[in-house]
Amino acid sequence: MQNALKNRWVKVGAQAAVLTALILGLVMFVGAGKTIAVAIDGQSQSVSTRAATVGDVLKDSAIPVGDRDVVTPALDAPVADGALIDIKRNKSVNVSIDGVDRVVHTTGLTVADVVDQLNVSEKAQIAQGPALALAALSTPIDISTPKDVSIKVDGKTKKLNTTAETVEAVLEEAKLTLGKDDELNAKATDAVTDEMKLKIVRVETKTVTKTKVVAHGTDTTKDSDALVGSKKTLVKGKDGERTLTYTVTLRDGKETDRKLEADKLTTKAVDAEVSVGTKPKPKPKPKSTSTPGSVSATWSALAKCESGGNWSINSGNGYYGGLQFSASSWRGAGGGKYAALPHQATPAEQVATAEVLRRSGGWGHWPACSSKLGLR
């Protein structure tokens, strides 16, 4: 009986040990549960879990995580009851920067977050408001960055730092107006680029009128009653005038083109009428006045023409003296009685011999000079 009692207590003790182990396991199981806050893009939710790490918590809670999502703490970090897991979802946002489209991956929530991520200039112009939520976007974020632009116009260079997107907008910002004929080295619709150099050439077209003199002519008539060489104006000539009309093009104030549009005779020229004498001049009569040495003025003039008035010249060309006798003519006219050759005789002796020739053949013995002096 004693053994039976002993066995009974052994059995009861074993059952108590098992019961204690079950109770302790249940306590430990219940005690291992945690309540974790999970915030996704700022929207928080509470999850209950017994997982030990962030990754396991999200896996048990069926919360997916993309490769570009940012999770804080890290996925392998341990978690405790009451912990906060912050998830920022990756978003693919369409962005247009200065007309160039691109896709930006961001975990930000607003337009301002994307702009900050792109690190664009504070002076950049953003089409959408900075506080606009990315989820509310219906068009790409349009960003215009400031650019340095120079404009050469009217002899000066204007410089701007602008966010204007087109050349037309730049000109409006610079308060510049193009005339209908002005020239611009770019199209108004061209996109603005950094360090862009624009040039405006002012083009002006105007009408210019000038006059041109039309020279008068001269009508000549012969007058047989007037001596040769004489002229008489019967009707005074008068110049006419033409009017020329041009279209002139100026570029930056300088003439670059001129086109004749009209050429009109406005005043007709009046020709002059002139009479010209044709009556021969009378031959001068030989002067009888004698010069020293019994040489008349006529023979002196002839000697001046023939030999320069040098009565003793021997030029070596076969002619001698002031009246340029040949040796044969000198001897034939009897000059040999004065000297062997003419230049060896006196002027009077040369004239005496020349008188013999003149009486037999006239002034034709000295054809050129006698004609020049009007002796024949």
C-alpha positions as semicolon CSV with decimal commas, in nm:
position;residue;x (nm);y (nm);z (nm)
1;M;0,000;0,000;0,000
2;Q;0,291;0,223;0,080
3;N;0,432;0,165;-0,269
4;A;0,095;0,242;-0,425
5;L;0,078;0,570;-0,239
6;K;0,429;0,654;-0,350
7;N;0,350;0,586;-0,717
8;R;0,044;0,802;-0,692
9;W;0,245;1,102;-0,575
10;V;0,501;1,048;-0,844
11;K;0,226;1,055;-1,107
12;V;0,069;1,370;-0,964
13;G;0,407;1,545;-0,955
14;A;0,472;1,462;-1,321
15;Q;0,133;1,601;-1,423
16;A;0,200;1,916;-1,222
17;A;0,532;1,965;-1,397
18;V;0,370;1,931;-1,740
19;L;0,094;2,175;-1,642
20;T;0,351;2,423;-1,517
21;A;0,546;2,399;-1,843
22;L;0,227;2,458;-2,043
23;I;0,139;2,761;-1,835
24;L;0,490;2,905;-1,869
25;G;0,484;2,846;-2,249
26;L;0,150;3,019;-2,278
27;V;0,276;3,312;-2,077
28;M;0,585;3,337;-2,293
29;F;0,377;3,309;-2,614
30;V;0,143;3,583;-2,505
31;G;0,429;3,795;-2,380
32;A;0,614;3,777;-2,719
33;G;0,340;3,976;-2,908
34;K;0,419;4,343;-3,010
35;T;0,221;4,638;-3,140
36;I;0,417;4,821;-3,414
37;A;0,329;5,146;-3,592
38;V;0,396;5,142;-3,968
39;A;0,390;5,478;-4,153
40;I;0,370;5,467;-4,534
41;D;0,426;5,808;-4,693
42;G;0,302;5,968;-4,373
43;Q;-0,007;5,748;-4,337
44;S;0,027;5,544;-4,018
45;Q;-0,124;5,207;-3,929
46;S;-0,084;4,970;-3,633
47;V;0,012;4,606;-3,669
48;S;0,047;4,327;-3,410
49;T;0,338;4,096;-3,458
50;R;0,570;3,855;-3,285
51;A;0,840;3,907;-3,558
52;A;1,186;3,999;-3,441
53;T;1,307;4,222;-3,730
54;V;1,163;4,503;-3,944
55;G;1,171;4,287;-4,255
56;D;0,981;4,007;-4,082
57;V;0,723;4,251;-3,945
58;L;0,651;4,382;-4,295
59;K;0,647;4,033;-4,443
60;D;0,407;3,903;-4,175
61;S;0,188;4,211;-4,227
62;A;0,186;4,164;-4,609
63;I;0,334;4,508;-4,662
64;P;0,548;4,495;-4,981
65;V;0,870;4,692;-5,015
66;G;1,012;4,795;-5,356
67;D;1,380;4,815;-5,442
68;R;1,371;5,195;-5,447
69;D;1,156;5,233;-5,133
70;V;1,331;5,374;-4,827
71;V;1,261;5,187;-4,499
72;T;1,365;5,319;-4,158
73;P;1,497;5,137;-3,952
74;A;1,672;4,899;-4,193
75;L;1,502;4,572;-4,282
76;D;1,740;4,365;-4,069
77;A;1,707;4,588;-3,763
78;P;1,535;4,436;-3,450
79;V;1,201;4,576;-3,338
80;A;1,050;4,625;-2,997
81;D;0,698;4,680;-2,883
82;G;0,577;5,030;-2,972
83;A;0,842;5,083;-3,244
84;L;0,777;5,294;-3,558
85;I;0,864;5,167;-3,904
86;D;0,870;5,448;-4,161
87;I;0,833;5,361;-4,529
88;K;0,874;5,616;-4,805
89;R;0,751;5,478;-5,134
90;N;0,946;5,540;-5,455
91;K;0,754;5,742;-5,715
92;S;0,842;5,787;-6,082
93;V;0,772;6,151;-6,164
94;N;0,780;6,305;-6,512
95;V;0,984;6,627;-6,513
96;S;1,054;6,874;-6,796
97;I;1,368;7,082;-6,740
98;D;1,416;7,355;-6,999
99;G;1,208;7,153;-7,243
100;V;1,395;6,827;-7,188
101;D;1,176;6,549;-7,050
102;R;1,308;6,302;-6,796
103;V;1,183;6,064;-6,527
104;V;1,285;6,128;-6,167
105;H;1,264;5,860;-5,898
106;T;1,183;6,013;-5,562
107;T;1,051;5,927;-5,220
108;G;0,933;6,283;-5,171
109;L;0,568;6,376;-5,140
110;T;0,546;6,722;-5,299
111;V;0,674;6,918;-5,596
112;A;0,909;7,099;-5,360
113;D;1,066;6,764;-5,258
114;V;1,146;6,683;-5,622
115;V;1,287;7,029;-5,689
116;D;1,511;7,002;-5,381
117;Q;1,625;6,659;-5,493
118;L;1,721;6,797;-5,838
119;N;1,916;7,079;-5,671
120;V;1,806;7,339;-5,926
121;S;1,868;7,711;-5,881
122;E;1,653;7,901;-5,637
123;K;1,574;8,137;-5,926
124;A;1,428;7,853;-6,133
125;Q;1,069;7,897;-6,242
126;I;0,835;7,607;-6,150
127;A;0,503;7,582;-6,331
128;Q;0,336;7,391;-6,046
129;G;0,306;7,511;-5,686
130;P;0,575;7,372;-5,453
131;A;0,318;7,235;-5,204
132;L;0,132;7,034;-5,468
133;A;0,126;6,663;-5,376
134;L;0,291;6,436;-5,630
135;A;-0,017;6,216;-5,624
136;A;-0,220;6,509;-5,757
137;L;0,005;6,572;-6,059
138;S;-0,164;6,546;-6,398
139;T;0,121;6,689;-6,605
140;P;0,502;6,674;-6,582
141;I;0,668;6,913;-6,339
142;D;0,778;7,200;-6,568
143;I;1,104;7,363;-6,455
144;S;1,278;7,654;-6,628
145;T;1,629;7,724;-6,502
146;P;1,780;8,074;-6,526
147;K;2,007;8,134;-6,826
148;D;2,247;8,410;-6,923
149;V;2,140;8,575;-7,249
150;S;2,296;8,874;-7,428
151;I;2,113;9,085;-7,686
152;K;2,304;9,316;-7,922
153;V;2,074;9,591;-8,042
154;D;2,083;9,964;-8,121
155;G;2,460;9,979;-8,073
156;K;2,444;9,834;-7,722
157;T;2,451;9,490;-7,560
158;K;2,185;9,399;-7,305
159;K;2,250;9,110;-7,065
160;L;1,977;8,915;-6,888
161;N;1,958;8,625;-6,646
162;T;1,620;8,485;-6,734
163;T;1,391;8,186;-6,695
164;A;1,204;8,269;-7,016
165;E;1,162;7,961;-7,231
166;T;1,151;8,116;-7,580
167;V;1,331;8,394;-7,763
168;E;1,003;8,580;-7,796
169;A;0,958;8,576;-7,418
170;V;1,317;8,701;-7,368
171;L;1,249;9,000;-7,595
172;E;0,931;9,078;-7,404
173;E;1,122;9,061;-7,075
174;A;1,389;9,294;-7,217
175;K;1,112;9,526;-7,343
176;L;1,239;9,507;-7,699
177;T;1,008;9,532;-7,998
178;L;1,091;9,411;-8,348
179;G;0,990;9,627;-8,643
180;K;0,828;9,456;-8,940
181;D;1,156;9,460;-9,136
182;D;1,400;9,411;-8,846
183;E;1,626;9,106;-8,860
184;L;1,679;8,863;-8,568
185;N;1,943;8,589;-8,573
186;A;1,700;8,338;-8,421
187;K;1,335;8,238;-8,451
188;A;1,089;8,377;-8,199
189;T;0,987;8,022;-8,111
190;D;1,343;7,897;-8,051
191;A;1,414;7,763;-7,703
192;V;1,643;7,974;-7,486
193;T;1,983;7,823;-7,405
194;D;2,249;7,932;-7,158
195;E;2,502;8,182;-7,295
196;M;2,270;8,252;-7,588
197;K;2,374;8,550;-7,802
198;L;2,095;8,730;-7,984
199;K;2,139;9,008;-8,238
200;I;1,879;9,247;-8,371
201;V;1,950;9,447;-8,687
202;R;1,723;9,746;-8,728
203;V;1,613;9,762;-9,092
204;E;1,467;10,082;-9,233
205;T;1,342;10,142;-9,586
206;K;1,290;10,496;-9,712
207;T;1,239;10,685;-10,034
208;V;1,512;10,927;-10,143
209;T;1,479;11,179;-10,427
210;K;1,779;11,335;-10,602
211;T;1,824;11,563;-10,901
212;K;2,075;11,520;-11,182
213;V;2,197;11,786;-11,422
214;V;2,135;11,720;-11,791
215;A;2,414;11,904;-11,977
216;H;2,300;12,111;-12,273
217;G;2,448;12,060;-12,617
218;T;2,584;12,311;-12,867
219;D;2,463;12,364;-13,224
220;T;2,735;12,519;-13,441
221;T;2,680;12,710;-13,764
222;K;2,941;12,851;-14,003
223;D;2,967;13,223;-14,060
224;S;3,156;13,311;-14,379
225;D;3,160;13,679;-14,286
226;A;3,353;13,617;-13,962
227;L;3,725;13,542;-13,949
228;V;3,855;13,194;-13,880
229;G;3,884;13,132;-13,505
230;S;3,609;13,373;-13,407
231;K;3,296;13,252;-13,226
232;K;2,968;13,418;-13,144
233;T;2,694;13,290;-12,912
234;L;2,357;13,333;-13,075
235;V;2,149;13,151;-12,812
236;K;2,279;13,084;-12,461
237;G;2,253;12,719;-12,359
238;K;2,077;12,607;-12,044
239;D;2,123;12,276;-11,857
240;G;1,820;12,056;-11,791
241;E;1,736;11,843;-11,487
242;R;1,624;11,487;-11,415
243;T;1,458;11,370;-11,093
244;L;1,570;11,029;-10,966
245;T;1,368;10,840;-10,703
246;Y;1,537;10,560;-10,506
247;T;1,426;10,306;-10,247
248;V;1,707;10,298;-9,991
249;T;1,756;10,022;-9,732
250;L;1,942;10,100;-9,409
251;R;2,070;9,836;-9,167
252;D;2,156;9,976;-8,826
253;G;2,166;10,319;-8,987
254;K;2,405;10,224;-9,269
255;E;2,294;10,213;-9,631
256;T;2,320;9,859;-9,768
257;D;2,102;9,876;-10,078
258;R;1,973;10,137;-10,321
259;K;1,721;10,066;-10,597
260;L;1,622;10,314;-10,868
261;E;1,243;10,332;-10,882
262;A;1,189;10,626;-11,118
263;D;1,390;10,849;-11,353
264;K;1,193;11,147;-11,481
265;L;1,301;11,441;-11,698
266;T;1,170;11,744;-11,512
267;T;1,344;12,026;-11,704
268;K;1,446;11,996;-12,068
269;A;1,794;12,123;-12,163
270;V;1,823;12,412;-12,411
271;D;2,111;12,376;-12,657
272;A;2,339;12,670;-12,721
273;E;2,365;12,810;-13,073
274;V;2,712;12,929;-13,174
275;S;2,841;13,068;-13,505
276;V;3,202;13,000;-13,607
277;G;3,389;13,221;-13,852
278;T;3,524;13,064;-14,170
279;K;3,666;13,370;-14,346
280;P;4,046;13,338;-14,394
281;K;4,264;13,585;-14,211
282;P;4,454;13,831;-14,435
283;K;4,825;13,766;-14,478
284;P;5,044;14,007;-14,286
285;K;5,239;14,247;-14,499
286;P;5,618;14,228;-14,470
287;K;5,752;14,499;-14,252
288;S;6,000;14,731;-14,418
289;T;6,153;14,849;-14,096
290;S;6,521;14,766;-14,098
291;T;6,720;14,635;-13,810
292;P;7,084;14,713;-13,742
293;G;7,311;14,576;-14,015
294;S;7,058;14,648;-14,300
295;V;6,845;14,333;-14,211
296;S;6,471;14,398;-14,227
297;A;6,227;14,277;-13,966
298;T;6,084;14,030;-14,218
299;W;6,422;13,865;-14,280
300;S;6,498;13,872;-13,908
301;A;6,167;13,694;-13,836
302;L;6,243;13,437;-14,104
303;A;6,594;13,380;-13,960
304;K;6,440;13,345;-13,615
305;C;6,213;13,070;-13,748
306;E;6,483;12,894;-13,954
307;S;6,783;12,905;-13,719
308;G;6,669;13,067;-13,400
309;G;6,822;13,394;-13,529
310;N;7,176;13,255;-13,526
311;W;7,338;13,397;-13,846
312;S;7,665;13,207;-13,792
313;I;7,524;12,863;-13,722
314;N;7,672;12,551;-13,881
315;S;7,453;12,267;-13,757
316;G;7,635;11,998;-13,954
317;N;7,322;11,898;-14,145
318;G;7,423;12,061;-14,477
319;Y;7,247;12,392;-14,408
320;Y;7,423;12,710;-14,294
321;G;7,363;13,055;-14,156
322;G;7,060;13,237;-14,029
323;L;6,849;13,154;-14,338
324;Q;6,978;12,796;-14,365
325;F;7,122;12,798;-14,716
326;S;7,255;12,480;-14,867
327;A;7,606;12,519;-15,008
328;S;7,476;12,478;-15,367
329;S;7,196;12,736;-15,321
330;W;7,445;12,978;-15,168
331;R;7,684;12,951;-15,461
332;G;7,402;12,949;-15,721
333;A;7,266;13,281;-15,587
334;G;7,613;13,440;-15,597
335;G;7,688;13,415;-15,228
336;G;8,032;13,282;-15,300
337;K;8,150;13,636;-15,361
338;Y;8,094;13,706;-14,993
339;A;8,221;13,387;-14,835
340;A;8,278;13,021;-14,912
341;L;7,979;12,921;-14,695
342;P;7,677;13,122;-14,575
343;H;7,754;13,116;-14,201
344;Q;8,086;13,282;-14,276
345;A;7,913;13,589;-14,431
346;T;7,753;13,880;-14,250
347;P;7,374;13,890;-14,193
348;A;7,343;14,162;-14,456
349;E;7,539;13,953;-14,708
350;Q;7,320;13,652;-14,633
351;V;7,007;13,866;-14,683
352;A;7,141;14,008;-15,010
353;T;7,195;13,657;-15,140
354;A;6,849;13,549;-15,014
355;E;6,689;13,839;-15,204
356;V;6,834;13,691;-15,524
357;L;6,663;13,359;-15,445
358;R;6,333;13,524;-15,351
359;R;6,320;13,719;-15,677
360;S;6,371;13,401;-15,877
361;G;6,149;13,163;-15,677
362;G;5,961;13,361;-15,416
363;W;5,922;13,268;-15,053
364;G;5,888;12,902;-15,150
365;H;6,263;12,856;-15,088
366;W;6,165;12,867;-14,716
367;P;5,829;12,683;-14,737
368;A;5,756;12,605;-14,374
369;C;5,861;12,926;-14,206
370;S;5,726;13,155;-14,480
371;S;5,388;12,986;-14,445
372;K;5,407;13,015;-14,070
373;L;5,482;13,385;-14,094
374;G;5,207;13,439;-14,351
375;L;5,448;13,545;-14,621
376;R;5,278;13,335;-14,888
